[in-house]
Amino acid sequence: MDEKALLERVPDRLYIGGEWTTGSAGTFPVFDPATGNRIKEIADASPEDGIRALDAAVAAADAWAATPARTRGEIMRRAFDLLQERRDEFALLMTLEMGKPLAEANGEVTYGGEFLRWFSEEAVRITGRYGENPEGTGRMIVSQHPVGPCFFITPWNFPLAMATRKIAPALAAGCTVVIKPAELTPLTTLYFAQLLTDAGLPAGVLNVVTTTSSGTVSAPIIADSRLRKLSFTGSTAVGKKLLQQASENVLRTSMELGGNAPFVVFDDADLDKAVEGAMLAKFRNIGEACTAANRFIVHEDVADEFARRVTERVGGLKIGRGTEDGVTIGPLINEGAVDKAASLLQDAVTRGASVLTGGSRLEGSGTFFEPTVVTDVRPGSEILREEIFGPVLSIIRFSDEDEAVRLANDTEYGLVSYVFTKDLARGQRMIERLETGMMGLNVGVVSNAAAPFGGVKQSGLGREGGFEGIHEYLNTKYTLTPNPFGV
Ligand code: NAP
């Protein structure tokens, strides 16, 4: 596909009330991290533009909430179909602005699209209940209602899926939306807004603001008493700030925050499966996933063999621009990400760890870091505490199950954990003992639109996807009426 022609088709303006409008703060450039080249110049929103977007979402709220659920679902189903037709365009666009290999960008179109299909089906299954109170004196009616206008803030690492995972359940529930994508990857969201319009979404139901001043544009929207819900995906540090802001109006919030996933390999694990799982859990999305395995906690009897096999597999990965054939490791998002991976690795090595392969940034254009395996990482190393967000696989050893549990839970995060064992009872014990919102038992990827995605501890609040996902956008109302028989 012609990159230039695709980029020309992507809107370069804010999307407010069904109109593509200029940004009052001018424009800003979007870059390809594989080349450092500017690929497009787009509208930069001011705080006033943000409030205009909220005005549009508020104006459209009642009509959208009153739109039959079947109609809402059908619009989303059409959006799902259109996304399949435009799959190659969305995949290429994500590779261009974010850097992930084209095959993985294609995988994200599938994953992101599934939220549209799933919630197009869930839209018509919003139910309540009716029952007698225990005293027999009344009837209790429990009903569900759209929360109202929502504000979404999304990260750069999954430009499509992080948007659809919020937009689809919100639209299904009858809520209107303002979304602010990350400055680094705004194009996919703009192109997706165009797709939803083509699918028949009425004006004002979805509004997009792109900005270089995320804090100053977001704060007035969050402070506005007409907003009813804030949903954020990003770092725990920013999530905490937003929670403080949201507390002012006691806003409903969903927070999908950082992770520090343990990947536990027991001595009875099928090592082939564990290595396969490790490659996915670590190197998918260039390691830039909140679900990326951050700490490989491997039983001492199999640690050397596990390290040998993953090192061999890492040797087969191909670094390059994500559009090139066979590339499995694209660039990191920017220089800061490369610096972070390098400094975490340096700290681990200084404290006694050994690098088995990789370990360096690549010279030349683009922000590339070699896929790396580092073993014998010592307790206290930064790499065990911080999200690496890069292609560095770090191994520590354990000797018994209690130690594995202690090490795995030794983090303020609790998004996802991976466990490899052939012992079913041990696997079940790990489900109960690990402090985690999600778990992969003998698998290296857990995400699915039909599953409740989310974390415990400082990894967040709420769930996206599954039957649970739509309830983030519904208020429960309870009504009591007298016993109709007069008792
Ligand atoms: P980030 O720096 O927290 O940014 C996330 C979003 O927040 C971006 O749109 C960013 O906009 C915006 N933002 C930053 N500061 C803000 C402020 N003061 N007020 C309002 N918005 C603000 O995170 P990131 O580096 O993009 O993404 C990586 C993080 O996301 C990792 O920690 C990862 O684990 C987490 N993540 C979590 C999940 C999950 O489901 N749990 C999924 C994916 C990623 P600008 O970039 O334009 O400033």
Boltz pocket constraint, residues with backbone or C-beta under 6 A from the ligand:
constraints:
  - pocket:
      binder: B
      contacts: [[A, 153], [A, 154], [A, 155], [A, 156], [A, 157], [A, 158], [A, 162], [A, 180], [A, 181], [A, 182], [A, 183], [A, 184], [A, 211], [A, 212], [A, 214], [A, 215], [A, 216], [A, 218], [A, 219], [A, 233], [A, 234], [A, 235], [A, 236], [A, 238], [A, 239], [A, 241], [A, 255], [A, 256], [A, 257], [A, 258], [A, 259], [A, 289], [A, 290], [A, 291], [A, 387], [A, 415], [A, 455], [A, 459], [A, 460]]
      max_distance: 6.0
